[in-house]
């Protein structure tokens, strides 16, 4: 039995209307098992509705992309950017355009910010979630 409350539109934290390839699903599961240190730190503060009752999913597949964190109720994607993102700028731009076209908002946070300024990062995430879409 499902004890989770329904979200604002009656859906439970999912992105509907997309087909997910099995290989992509396995990759998302692998990424959950092998989170970066910064992702692990942030996840400990987002999981189980710990940030003001907001529900986040990690390694969520949206339009073929695997996003680091996703809050369905706020239509917010959070990306934790490490050094790899310095080499994949064009890919990130394309990805951001696809996600934005779906009506999602993006918040990019650097690894160093999570590690060194966690309290400020959590405030930024919460403020972004509270903004009107």
FENQUIUR-V573976 format. One record per run of one state. SS is the DSSP state (H for helix, E for strand, C for the rest). FROM is the first residue (numbers start at 1). TO is the last residue. If there is no record, write none. Layout:
SS_FROM_TO, SS_FROM_TO
This chain:
C_1_21, H_22_33, C_34_36, H_37_49, C_50_50, E_51_51, C_52_53, E_54_54, C_55_56, E_57_62, C_63_64, E_65_71, C_72_75, E_76_81, C_82_83, H_84_87, C_88_88, H_89_101, C_102_104, E_105_110, H_111_116, C_117_117, H_118_130, C_131_133
